[in-house]
Amino acid sequence: MVSSDQRRRQLAREKYVRQQQRRQEARQKARRRNTVIAASLAVVLAAGGAVYASVSLTDGGKKGSDDAAGETPTPTASGSSTPEPAMAIDKNATYTMSLKTNEGDISLAMDAAKTPRTVNSFKHLADKEYFDGTKCHRLTTQGIFVLQCGDPKGDGTGGPGYNIPDENLTALGKAGKDGSVTFPAGTVAMANTGQPGTGGSQFFLVYKDTKLPPTYTPFGKMDAAGLKAVQDVAKAGVEGGATDGAPKKVVTIEKATVVKR
């Protein structure tokens, strides 16, 4: 049975989403794209023919559209109809994002000095209860190893109606000959549409070392308990026995908060 508090949060979130959608009505209808973690692409290396699994971690919408969840996730300058939230955080501080989920609590340390606009956006959205009651809609168990969350629609096409720029892209080192860097287990990064400056609200949690192009903003690190919770979800696999899709264990973010440490 849905409590009055849960219903209140749901109505608040739905109102916020409707506001963003109305601002989008004057724009072109957003074209659908593959959701964040698109099918792994086999990339053949020029030096020797080795291959690695890469993936387009995009949220499913057009840059600047309500369906572009930040990735997939220069805001208004990029074509977004809704302005990026005004800077309201301490850029010299560290913030913690806490995700209370039905599969365990996940705590993320975020460095505002390295990713100020990303952290600012997450605090803005969390304060509006944007993530409360949303599901982590995608899990990959082959090639790349991530759980993707942050879409209010739950299908990989949702977003806040604005974009944020890429940040901290050199944090994981220089790309190798295959064009990838290693995103260590525990890393939290933004999804995007595959184009620069298209971050929104969708993000992915890396539960096992994963090689990806250095085009996804790494903005946080999970604590040990949170990493284990995501790994347990991954062990249960994907619905229908697939390697990419909705997790068999449904993961719902019951409450998201961002606080200064």
Buried (B, 14 or more C-beta within 10 A) or exposed (E): EEEEEBEEBBEBBEEBBEEBEEBBEEBEEBEEBBBBBBEBEEBEBEEEEEEBBBBBBBBBBBBBBBBBBBBBBEBEEBBBBBEBBEBEBBBEBEBBBBBBBEBBBBBBBBBBEBBBBBBBBBBBBBEBBBBBBBBBBBBBBEBBBBBBBBBBBBBBBBBBBBBBBBBBBEBBEEBEEBBBBBBEBBBBBBBBBBBBBBBBBBBBBBBBEBBBBBBBBBBBBBBEEBBBBBBEBBEBBBEEEBBBBBBBBBBBBBBBBBEEE
